[in-house]
Each structure stands twice: as C-alpha cells, then as structure tokens.
Amino acid sequence: MTIVRVLLLAALACVLPGCGTRYLTQAAAGELHVLIQRRPIDSVVLDSRTPEEVRQALFTVREARQFASHVLKLPDNGSYRTYADIDRPYVVWNVVATPEFSVAPRRWCFPIAGCVAYRGYFSRRNALAFAADLSDRGYDVMVGGVAAYSTLGRFSDPVLSTMIDYGDTELAAMIFHELAHQLLYVKNDSEFNEAFAMTVEAAGVQRWLQQHGQQAAFAAYLSGRERERKFVDLFARARAKLARLYASGMSVDEMRTRKARVFSQLADDLRALELRLKVHSSLYDGWLAHGLNNAHLASLATYYDCMPGFERLLAEQGGDLQGFYAAAGRLATRPRSERHRELCSKPATQAMTEKAR
C-alpha cells in the first residue's frame, strides 16, 4: 500500500466544502497509520511477545472469520485476516449533530460513502474541537468512540486492538457487522446500512453461538438484546415527543422549556429502567453526565429505526440469510422513500414494544 494510494482514496472520500484540507490530511494519516500496523494474524499468534489475551482473541477471530464467509456467506476477502495494534482506546471518534429544534442528524456527503449521519476523526481532540465549533453555532452535538469501521472493501481491513477487549461474542459480532457493510451498502442512507448490518450481526451471533454449543452465552446474548431494546424504546419515545414539539410552531423560548422537560423525564426514565432491570449502562451514564440532547436520539435512531423492518424481512425468508441478502438488495435499488416506507412503516417504539410482548 503506497502513501499515494491512501491519499488518493482519502481525497475521493472528501468533497469541499464538506471537508477541507485539514480533514483530508487527518483522514489520510489516520487510515495510513491503521494500514501500516497490519500484521498477518498467524504471525501475531506465533510471536512470543504477543500477550496471551490477544492471542486467545485472535484464535476467536480466525474462527469467526471463517464462519462469516462459509456459513453466513459474507465476503471472503482479505479483511479481518490481519491484526493492527493502534495503541488507543478507539480507532475513530464520530461526531453527530442536529439543529437545536430537530431530531434529524446533519449529514456530511462524500463521493464513495455518500451522505452519512456522522463525521469521523482519528483524533479525539480533533473530534472534540469540531463538535465544540458546531455547538457554538447552535447545534446539539455528541462525540462517540468507535472500535471498528469498514472501508467498504477498498482496503483489507484489519482486526484492531480496539476490538479485543469486548469479549469473544462482541468480537465476532463486530466482524459480522463490518463485513455486512461490505456485502451491501447504499449511498445516502445511513439508517438502511446500519440497520441491515445490525440485523446480520444479530443473526450471525445467534448462529455462531448455537453452532458452538454455547447455550449460556446464547441466553445471555438474547437477554442483553432484549434489555437494550427497552432502553432504545425510551429514546425512541422521547424522540417522537420532540419531533411533535419541534413541528408545533411554538415560540423558541417555549420549545426550549419543553425540550428540557422531555430530556429531564428521559433521564429519570433511564435511571428507573436501570433499577428495574438491575443493570448499569456505562454508555448512558456518559450521555447523562454530559447532558442528553437531540444528537443522542439521532445516533440511536440511525442504528435501530429500520431494524424491526429488516428483522421482519429475514423472518419472511424463513431465516435464510442468502434469501434475506437478495431481498435487501432488491430494496436497495428502490428510492430511499420507498425503502423506508417498506422497512420503517411502524414507529420504532411500536415495533419494539410488540417484539417485547
């Protein structure tokens, strides 16, 4: 991999004024750093200097990677066959922003990826600086660390050190998720792409754990998913309330007052749910500590709003993943409005509530 090729692809990924020279430089440098750290997994496993926890995780990676291609029929390529130690907690920090009175995320447009509902930085400091600038301009913003991402097959993505500490199940889940993006990706539709990958991830993990006879892990995974849906449901309900508020035509001052009430109630509801389920969420703790806003709601909606529709589509195919991929591919060729009408015809709150019954 030459520096020239990295810079050219980074240039393709940026479009002015959506990202200028400084953003181009950090994107190229960040991707280059990841790529030059790659080492074949077999070499890392055999290296006596490799920590034992990393070695064991890479054994899981090799099995999960083979399972992804042979059983889940995800792309069989060079991705996730190398390992890169990048010596930081996250590979990228994503910035999500919404207007003060909107639950729709701002989108940034790039020729390869299309318009997406976030903007990624390889440096937390740069992400925070960009978020602060947006906040000064009146946007609701959030910054979230990302353990893995996909270059959509442009490069052979490595397994990253940022992925290792989540445990075997989540490690396999991330591989399935990112390979799903390589299988099917639609420009200008983050909600479609993320919900598709989330559905493939969930179906893949269920099959992975069942094939390995890990009944306890499988039960824990299903329980965790059900708990997560309850939290997502609270966010979705608050988002629906705010959408109605922002469309009401009230004065700015009145909307601000009522917006604050909705988020205060959401914070109380989240704490109450934690107590009821006897769980503790470090993610939501961080959000609550910094103050909930529209960007948190938009971030979750990107991943979950269309997921019930994809789950329904998979069920219609009798659980057959190749039939599901084909059906999703057909939807991908239709206009965005039609895709969303088909997949997201029910509000996320209603679909999730029905699922939980």
BABAKOL-836492 format. One line per field, with one value per residue (C-alpha): residue in three letters; chain; y, x, z. Coordinates in steps of 0.1 Angstrom, whole numbers. Each point is the difference from the previous one (the first is absolute). Example, Ala and Ser with C-alpha at 12.3 -4.5 7.8 and 13.67 -1.06 7.14 Angstrom:
rest = [ALA|SER]
kette = [A|A]
v = [-45|34]
u = [123|14]
w = [78|-7]
//
This chain:
rest = [MET|THR|ILE|VAL|ARG|VAL|LEU|LEU|LEU|ALA|ALA|LEU|ALA|CYS|VAL|LEU|PRO|GLY|CYS|GLY|THR|ARG|TYR|LEU|THR|GLN|ALA|ALA|ALA|GLY|GLU|LEU|HIS|VAL|LEU|ILE|GLN|ARG|ARG|PRO|ILE|ASP|SER|VAL|VAL|LEU|ASP|SER|ARG|THR|PRO|GLU|GLU|VAL|ARG|GLN|ALA|LEU|PHE|THR|VAL|ARG|GLU|ALA|ARG|GLN|PHE|ALA|SER|HIS|VAL|LEU|LYS|LEU|PRO|ASP|ASN|GLY|SER|TYR|ARG|THR|TYR|ALA|ASP|ILE|ASP|ARG|PRO|TYR|VAL|VAL|TRP|ASN|VAL|VAL|ALA|THR|PRO|GLU|PHE|SER|VAL|ALA|PRO|ARG|ARG|TRP|CYS|PHE|PRO|ILE|ALA|GLY|CYS|VAL|ALA|TYR|ARG|GLY|TYR|PHE|SER|ARG|ARG|ASN|ALA|LEU|ALA|PHE|ALA|ALA|ASP|LEU|SER|ASP|ARG|GLY|TYR|ASP|VAL|MET|VAL|GLY|GLY|VAL|ALA|ALA|TYR|SER|THR|LEU|GLY|ARG|PHE|SER|ASP|PRO|VAL|LEU|SER|THR|MET|ILE|ASP|TYR|GLY|ASP|THR|GLU|LEU|ALA|ALA|MET|ILE|PHE|HIS|GLU|LEU|ALA|HIS|GLN|LEU|LEU|TYR|VAL|LYS|ASN|ASP|SER|GLU|PHE|ASN|GLU|ALA|PHE|ALA|MET|THR|VAL|GLU|ALA|ALA|GLY|VAL|GLN|ARG|TRP|LEU|GLN|GLN|HIS|GLY|GLN|GLN|ALA|ALA|PHE|ALA|ALA|TYR|LEU|SER|GLY|ARG|GLU|ARG|GLU|ARG|LYS|PHE|VAL|ASP|LEU|PHE|ALA|ARG|ALA|ARG|ALA|LYS|LEU|ALA|ARG|LEU|TYR|ALA|SER|GLY|MET|SER|VAL|ASP|GLU|MET|ARG|THR|ARG|LYS|ALA|ARG|VAL|PHE|SER|GLN|LEU|ALA|ASP|ASP|LEU|ARG|ALA|LEU|GLU|LEU|ARG|LEU|LYS|VAL|HIS|SER|SER|LEU|TYR|ASP|GLY|TRP|LEU|ALA|HIS|GLY|LEU|ASN|ASN|ALA|HIS|LEU|ALA|SER|LEU|ALA|THR|TYR|TYR|ASP|CYS|MET|PRO|GLY|PHE|GLU|ARG|LEU|LEU|ALA|GLU|GLN|GLY|GLY|ASP|LEU|GLN|GLY|PHE|TYR|ALA|ALA|ALA|GLY|ARG|LEU|ALA|THR|ARG|PRO|ARG|SER|GLU|ARG|HIS|ARG|GLU|LEU|CYS|SER|LYS|PRO|ALA|THR|GLN|ALA|MET|THR|GLU|LYS|ALA|ARG]
kette = [A|A|A|A|A|A|A|A|A|A|A|A|A|A|A|A|A|A|A|A|A|A|A|A|A|A|A|A|A|A|A|A|A|A|A|A|A|A|A|A|A|A|A|A|A|A|A|A|A|A|A|A|A|A|A|A|A|A|A|A|A|A|A|A|A|A|A|A|A|A|A|A|A|A|A|A|A|A|A|A|A|A|A|A|A|A|A|A|A|A|A|A|A|A|A|A|A|A|A|A|A|A|A|A|A|A|A|A|A|A|A|A|A|A|A|A|A|A|A|A|A|A|A|A|A|A|A|A|A|A|A|A|A|A|A|A|A|A|A|A|A|A|A|A|A|A|A|A|A|A|A|A|A|A|A|A|A|A|A|A|A|A|A|A|A|A|A|A|A|A|A|A|A|A|A|A|A|A|A|A|A|A|A|A|A|A|A|A|A|A|A|A|A|A|A|A|A|A|A|A|A|A|A|A|A|A|A|A|A|A|A|A|A|A|A|A|A|A|A|A|A|A|A|A|A|A|A|A|A|A|A|A|A|A|A|A|A|A|A|A|A|A|A|A|A|A|A|A|A|A|A|A|A|A|A|A|A|A|A|A|A|A|A|A|A|A|A|A|A|A|A|A|A|A|A|A|A|A|A|A|A|A|A|A|A|A|A|A|A|A|A|A|A|A|A|A|A|A|A|A|A|A|A|A|A|A|A|A|A|A|A|A|A|A|A|A|A|A|A|A|A|A|A|A|A|A|A|A|A|A|A|A|A|A|A|A|A|A|A|A|A|A|A|A|A|A|A|A|A|A|A|A|A|A|A|A|A]
v = [0|33|33|13|-25|9|37|-5|-21|25|28|-20|-3|38|26|37|18|-31|-7|22|-6|-5|-26|-17|-1|-15|-26|-10|-1|-19|-27|-3|-5|-29|-16|1|-17|-31|-34|-34|-15|-33|20|18|-32|-16|30|-6|36|-1|3|-32|18|14|-35|-16|28|-6|-37|11|25|-28|-22|29|11|-35|-3|34|-11|-37|1|36|4|34|12|-23|24|13|19|-11|-24|25|17|36|13|37|7|21|-8|7|1|29|25|8|34|0|34|12|34|12|-7|-31|-37|-5|-2|23|-20|3|-11|-19|-15|-36|-3|24|22|-14|11|5|12|-20|11|-22|24|6|35|9|-15|20|32|-6|-8|32|21|-16|6|37|2|-12|-37|-28|-23|-32|-17|-38|-23|-28|-33|-11|13|-12|14|-18|-23|28|-14|-33|12|-14|-12|29|0|22|-31|-25|9|-4|-38|-28|5|37|-5|-24|24|29|-22|-11|36|16|-28|6|36|-15|-22|27|37|27|36|27|-24|-5|-13|-28|-9|-2|-18|-26|-5|-2|-27|-20|4|-13|-29|-9|0|-22|-26|3|-7|-27|-18|1|-13|30|0|22|26|-2|5|29|16|-2|14|29|8|0|24|23|2|13|28|8|1|27|21|-6|11|32|6|-3|25|25|-4|10|29|13|-1|18|36|10|29|-7|6|-23|-27|2|-3|-30|-16|2|-17|-29|-6|2|-26|-22|1|-10|-28|-13|-2|-16|-26|-8|-6|-21|-22|1|10|29|16|18|13|17|11|20|15|10|15|23|7|-17|18|-6|-14|-30|-8|3|-22|-29|5|-4|-36|-11|17|-23|-32|-13|1|-19|-26|-4|-4|-27|-18|2|-19|-27|11|-8|25|-2|6|29|15|-3|16|28|5|5|26|17|7|19|37|8|11|-34|-19|18|-4|-37|-5|27|2|-4|24|-17|3|-20|-27|-5|-1|-27|-19|0|-13]
u = [0|16|-6|-11|-28|-11|0|-19|-27|-2|-4|-28|-17|-2|-19|4|-14|-11|36|30|37|4|-27|15|34|-12|-21|30|24|-24|-8|37|9|-25|12|37|-6|-15|16|-13|-20|20|33|-15|-12|35|18|13|-5|-37|-20|-20|-34|7|11|-32|-21|16|-8|-36|5|12|-30|-24|15|-3|-36|-9|10|-10|-32|-13|12|16|28|30|29|30|-19|5|28|26|4|10|9|-8|7|-31|-35|-19|10|-24|-21|-33|-17|-38|-18|-36|-16|-12|-36|3|4|15|38|21|15|35|4|29|2|8|-21|-28|-16|3|-14|34|35|30|33|31|8|-23|14|-9|-35|-6|12|-23|-29|7|-1|-34|-13|11|-21|-31|0|-6|30|15|34|2|30|-1|18|-2|-10|-1|17|-27|26|23|26|5|-12|19|-12|9|13|-31|-22|17|-12|-37|0|-4|-37|3|33|-18|-30|22|16|-35|-12|28|0|-37|8|24|-28|-27|4|-23|12|-19|-18|18|-32|-4|37|3|-32|9|34|-16|-24|27|21|-27|-9|37|6|-30|12|36|-9|-24|25|26|-25|4|-35|8|17|-29|-26|21|2|-38|-6|24|-17|-34|13|15|-33|-17|26|-3|-37|2|22|-24|-30|18|11|-37|-11|27|-8|-36|12|24|-28|-25|9|4|23|38|-1|-29|15|33|-19|-20|31|18|-30|0|37|-3|-28|21|29|-24|-14|34|10|-32|4|35|-13|-29|23|28|25|24|9|33|-10|-31|18|23|-28|-19|32|5|-38|-23|-9|-14|32|-1|-35|10|31|-21|-27|26|7|-34|-29|0|12|-35|-8|32|-8|-35|17|23|-30|-19|30|-4|33|19|28|7|-36|1|30|-17|-32|19|20|-33|-11|33|-8|-32|-3|9|-35|-14|27|-9|-37|5|25|-10|-37|-6|15|30|-18|-30|20|23|-29|-17|32|4|-35]
w = [0|-11|17|-34|-2|35|-7|-32|17|28|-26|-16|34|4|-18|6|20|18|11|-7|-1|37|1|-31|17|32|-19|-22|30|22|-26|-9|36|3|-32|7|34|-16|6|-11|28|-2|5|30|16|-4|13|36|8|-6|32|8|0|-35|-12|13|-15|-34|2|3|-29|-23|8|-4|-33|-15|14|-15|-35|0|21|-2|-36|7|-22|-2|-4|18|27|36|-8|14|34|8|34|-2|37|8|14|-33|-36|-9|19|-18|3|-3|-2|-3|-1|34|-9|-22|6|-35|-1|-21|-29|-16|-36|-15|-36|12|31|-10|26|35|34|17|-6|12|14|7|29|30|3|-35|4|32|-17|-30|24|20|-32|-9|35|-1|-32|18|-8|25|-2|13|-4|2|-3|-26|4|-37|-34|-35|-31|-20|-17|-12|24|18|34|30|33|23|36|8|-7|22|35|-7|4|-25|-8|-7|-19|-24|-2|-11|-28|-12|1|-19|-26|-5|-10|-27|-12|-4|3|-13|-5|18|24|33|16|-26|2|37|6|-26|16|35|-12|-17|31|23|-23|-3|37|7|-26|12|37|-9|-22|28|25|22|15|30|-22|-25|28|13|-34|-6|35|-7|-33|17|26|-26|-18|31|3|-37|3|26|-23|-29|20|10|-36|-11|26|-10|-37|7|22|-26|-26|22|-9|36|9|4|37|6|-21|20|32|-12|-16|34|17|-25|5|38|-2|-23|25|28|-21|-8|36|10|-27|12|35|-13|-21|25|-27|-3|-34|-2|-34|12|32|-22|-20|31|16|-30|-4|-25|-32|-35|-13|24|-13|-36|5|14|-27|-27|12|13|-18|-30|18|7|-37|-8|26|-15|-34|13|16|-34|-15|26|16|-32|-1|-38|-7|25|-18|-33|13|17|-33|-19|25|-4|-36|8|9|36|9|-12|19|32|-5|-4|28|25|-5|37|26|17|33|-12|-17|29|25|-20|-2|38|7]
//
